[in-house]
Amino acid sequence: MPDASVVLRPIEEADLGRLRRLDTDPSVSEPFDWYGFPNPHSRRRRWDEDGFIGRDPCVLAVGLPDRTLAGVVSWRAVRPGGGVEGGCFEIGVLLFPEHRGRGLGSEAQRLLVDYLFATTLANRLQAVTDAENLAEQRALERIGFEREGVMRGVAFIGGSWRDMVMYARLRPAPPAEAQPGPNAGIG
């Protein structure tokens, strides 16, 4: 049953101060997602430019009922094997540590999957996570993603090369009654 305590919403100006933690406090995203300090002004510039919803990566807030920012979900277009533009998105989630371990991340990713399948032409959604991030792997499996394999030594995090695991979920097929029969359109 969906957790009504999680909503996805556009990033608001009031969220920018809290989002600074992602850029200035390694403990927020360690041990799996800390890539170093970014430009301290880039997040504000990006919000002024398009509110994080105009170009890749796109970002939405993971909000609680009281409007507390619990974290973010993101997606970006990828073209594996030269695929069709918009046919595949890579998704991700990052919750602040105080909001982890309660299923909020799973629910936020489920909402993002529903949103992307409802509003884009994507046939494939994929997620990549650290091979040691067992909690994220379980979360992805809970929302219908299947493990596809391990990419060895692909991410440089915390001073070492890390293995990552690829997960994917395909767009569900439309119900049988919605599919045209063999003589549809012939008359």
Contacts in CASP RR format, 6 or more apart in sequence:
PFRMAT RR
TARGET T0000
AUTHOR 0000-0000-0000
METHOD contacts of the structure
MODEL  1
MPDASVVLRPIEEADLGRLRRLDTDPSVSEPFDWYGFPNPHSRRRRWDED
GFIGRDPCVLAVGLPDRTLAGVVSWRAVRPGGGVEGGCFEIGVLLFPEHR
GRGLGSEAQRLLVDYLFATTLANRLQAVTDAENLAEQRALERIGFEREGV
MRGVAFIGGSWRDMVMYARLRPAPPAEAQPGPNAGIG
2 107 0 8 1.000
2 110 0 8 1.000
2 111 0 8 1.000
3 103 0 8 1.000
3 104 0 8 1.000
3 107 0 8 1.000
4 65 0 8 1.000
5 64 0 8 1.000
5 65 0 8 1.000
5 104 0 8 1.000
6 62 0 8 1.000
6 63 0 8 1.000
6 64 0 8 1.000
6 70 0 8 1.000
6 104 0 8 1.000
6 105 0 8 1.000
6 107 0 8 1.000
6 108 0 8 1.000
6 111 0 8 1.000
7 62 0 8 1.000
7 63 0 8 1.000
7 64 0 8 1.000
7 65 0 8 1.000
7 111 0 8 1.000
8 60 0 8 1.000
8 61 0 8 1.000
8 62 0 8 1.000
8 63 0 8 1.000
8 73 0 8 1.000
8 108 0 8 1.000
8 111 0 8 1.000
8 112 0 8 1.000
8 115 0 8 1.000
9 60 0 8 1.000
9 61 0 8 1.000
9 63 0 8 1.000
10 51 0 8 1.000
10 52 0 8 1.000
10 53 0 8 1.000
10 60 0 8 1.000
10 61 0 8 1.000
11 19 0 8 1.000
11 47 0 8 1.000
11 51 0 8 1.000
11 52 0 8 1.000
11 59 0 8 1.000
11 60 0 8 1.000
11 61 0 8 1.000
11 72 0 8 1.000
12 61 0 8 1.000
13 47 0 8 1.000
15 61 0 8 1.000
15 69 0 8 1.000
16 43 0 8 1.000
16 44 0 8 1.000
16 47 0 8 1.000
18 69 0 8 1.000
18 96 0 8 1.000
19 43 0 8 1.000
19 69 0 8 1.000
19 72 0 8 1.000
20 40 0 8 1.000
20 43 0 8 1.000
21 28 0 8 1.000
21 96 0 8 1.000
22 28 0 8 1.000
22 29 0 8 1.000
22 72 0 8 1.000
22 94 0 8 1.000
23 37 0 8 1.000
23 38 0 8 1.000
23 40 0 8 1.000
23 43 0 8 1.000
24 37 0 8 1.000
24 40 0 8 1.000
26 34 0 8 1.000
26 36 0 8 1.000
27 97 0 8 1.000
28 94 0 8 1.000
28 96 0 8 1.000
28 97 0 8 1.000
29 94 0 8 1.000
30 158 0 8 1.000
31 130 0 8 1.000
31 132 0 8 1.000
31 157 0 8 1.000
31 158 0 8 1.000
32 129 0 8 1.000
32 130 0 8 1.000
32 132 0 8 1.000
32 133 0 8 1.000
32 136 0 8 1.000
32 157 0 8 1.000
33 94 0 8 1.000
33 157 0 8 1.000
34 157 0 8 1.000
34 158 0 8 1.000
35 156 0 8 1.000
35 157 0 8 1.000
46 52 0 8 1.000
52 58 0 8 1.000
52 59 0 8 1.000
52 60 0 8 1.000
53 59 0 8 1.000
53 60 0 8 1.000
56 75 0 8 1.000
56 76 0 8 1.000
56 77 0 8 1.000
57 74 0 8 1.000
57 75 0 8 1.000
57 76 0 8 1.000
58 74 0 8 1.000
58 75 0 8 1.000
58 76 0 8 1.000
59 72 0 8 1.000
59 73 0 8 1.000
59 74 0 8 1.000
60 72 0 8 1.000
60 73 0 8 1.000
60 74 0 8 1.000
60 112 0 8 1.000
61 69 0 8 1.000
61 71 0 8 1.000
61 72 0 8 1.000
62 69 0 8 1.000
62 70 0 8 1.000
62 71 0 8 1.000
62 72 0 8 1.000
62 73 0 8 1.000
62 93 0 8 1.000
62 95 0 8 1.000
62 99 0 8 1.000
62 104 0 8 1.000
62 105 0 8 1.000
62 108 0 8 1.000
63 69 0 8 1.000
63 70 0 8 1.000
63 71 0 8 1.000
64 70 0 8 1.000
64 99 0 8 1.000
69 96 0 8 1.000
70 95 0 8 1.000
70 96 0 8 1.000
70 99 0 8 1.000
70 104 0 8 1.000
70 108 0 8 1.000
71 93 0 8 1.000
71 94 0 8 1.000
71 95 0 8 1.000
71 96 0 8 1.000
71 99 0 8 1.000
71 108 0 8 1.000
72 93 0 8 1.000
72 94 0 8 1.000
73 91 0 8 1.000
73 92 0 8 1.000
73 93 0 8 1.000
73 108 0 8 1.000
73 109 0 8 1.000
73 111 0 8 1.000
73 112 0 8 1.000
74 91 0 8 1.000
74 92 0 8 1.000
74 93 0 8 1.000
74 94 0 8 1.000
75 89 0 8 1.000
75 90 0 8 1.000
75 91 0 8 1.000
75 92 0 8 1.000
75 112 0 8 1.000
75 116 0 8 1.000
75 125 0 8 1.000
76 89 0 8 1.000
76 90 0 8 1.000
77 85 0 8 1.000
77 86 0 8 1.000
77 87 0 8 1.000
77 88 0 8 1.000
77 89 0 8 1.000
78 88 0 8 1.000
78 89 0 8 1.000
78 90 0 8 1.000
78 126 0 8 1.000
79 85 0 8 1.000
79 86 0 8 1.000
79 87 0 8 1.000
79 88 0 8 1.000
80 88 0 8 1.000
84 121 0 8 1.000
86 120 0 8 1.000
86 121 0 8 1.000
86 122 0 8 1.000
87 120 0 8 1.000
87 121 0 8 1.000
87 122 0 8 1.000
87 123 0 8 1.000
87 124 0 8 1.000
88 122 0 8 1.000
88 123 0 8 1.000
88 124 0 8 1.000
88 125 0 8 1.000
88 126 0 8 1.000
89 116 0 8 1.000
89 120 0 8 1.000
89 122 0 8 1.000
89 124 0 8 1.000
89 125 0 8 1.000
89 126 0 8 1.000
90 125 0 8 1.000
90 126 0 8 1.000
90 127 0 8 1.000
90 128 0 8 1.000
91 109 0 8 1.000
91 112 0 8 1.000
91 113 0 8 1.000
91 116 0 8 1.000
91 125 0 8 1.000
91 126 0 8 1.000
91 127 0 8 1.000
92 109 0 8 1.000
92 112 0 8 1.000
92 127 0 8 1.000
93 105 0 8 1.000
93 108 0 8 1.000
93 109 0 8 1.000
93 112 0 8 1.000
93 136 0 8 1.000
95 104 0 8 1.000
95 105 0 8 1.000
95 108 0 8 1.000
100 135 0 8 1.000
101 135 0 8 1.000
103 139 0 8 1.000
105 139 0 8 1.000
106 139 0 8 1.000
106 142 0 8 1.000
106 143 0 8 1.000
109 127 0 8 1.000
109 139 0 8 1.000
109 140 0 8 1.000
109 143 0 8 1.000
110 143 0 8 1.000
113 125 0 8 1.000
113 143 0 8 1.000
113 169 0 8 1.000
116 122 0 8 1.000
116 125 0 8 1.000
117 125 0 8 1.000
117 171 0 8 1.000
117 172 0 8 1.000
122 171 0 8 1.000
123 170 0 8 1.000
123 171 0 8 1.000
124 168 0 8 1.000
124 169 0 8 1.000
124 170 0 8 1.000
124 171 0 8 1.000
125 145 0 8 1.000
125 168 0 8 1.000
125 169 0 8 1.000
125 170 0 8 1.000
126 148 0 8 1.000
126 166 0 8 1.000
126 167 0 8 1.000
126 168 0 8 1.000
126 169 0 8 1.000
127 136 0 8 1.000
127 140 0 8 1.000
127 145 0 8 1.000
127 166 0 8 1.000
127 167 0 8 1.000
127 168 0 8 1.000
128 151 0 8 1.000
128 164 0 8 1.000
128 165 0 8 1.000
128 166 0 8 1.000
128 167 0 8 1.000
129 136 0 8 1.000
129 137 0 8 1.000
129 140 0 8 1.000
129 164 0 8 1.000
129 165 0 8 1.000
129 167 0 8 1.000
130 136 0 8 1.000
130 155 0 8 1.000
130 157 0 8 1.000
130 162 0 8 1.000
130 163 0 8 1.000
130 164 0 8 1.000
130 165 0 8 1.000
131 150 0 8 1.000
131 162 0 8 1.000
131 163 0 8 1.000
131 164 0 8 1.000
131 165 0 8 1.000
132 162 0 8 1.000
137 147 0 8 1.000
137 165 0 8 1.000
137 167 0 8 1.000
140 167 0 8 1.000
141 147 0 8 1.000
141 167 0 8 1.000
143 169 0 8 1.000
144 169 0 8 1.000
145 167 0 8 1.000
145 168 0 8 1.000
145 169 0 8 1.000
146 167 0 8 1.000
146 168 0 8 1.000
146 169 0 8 1.000
147 165 0 8 1.000
147 166 0 8 1.000
147 167 0 8 1.000
148 166 0 8 1.000
148 167 0 8 1.000
148 168 0 8 1.000
149 165 0 8 1.000
149 166 0 8 1.000
150 163 0 8 1.000
150 164 0 8 1.000
150 165 0 8 1.000
150 166 0 8 1.000
151 163 0 8 1.000
151 164 0 8 1.000
151 165 0 8 1.000
151 166 0 8 1.000
152 163 0 8 1.000
153 161 0 8 1.000
153 162 0 8 1.000
153 163 0 8 1.000
153 164 0 8 1.000
154 161 0 8 1.000
154 162 0 8 1.000
154 163 0 8 1.000
154 164 0 8 1.000
155 161 0 8 1.000
155 162 0 8 1.000
155 164 0 8 1.000
156 162 0 8 1.000
173 179 0 8 1.000
END
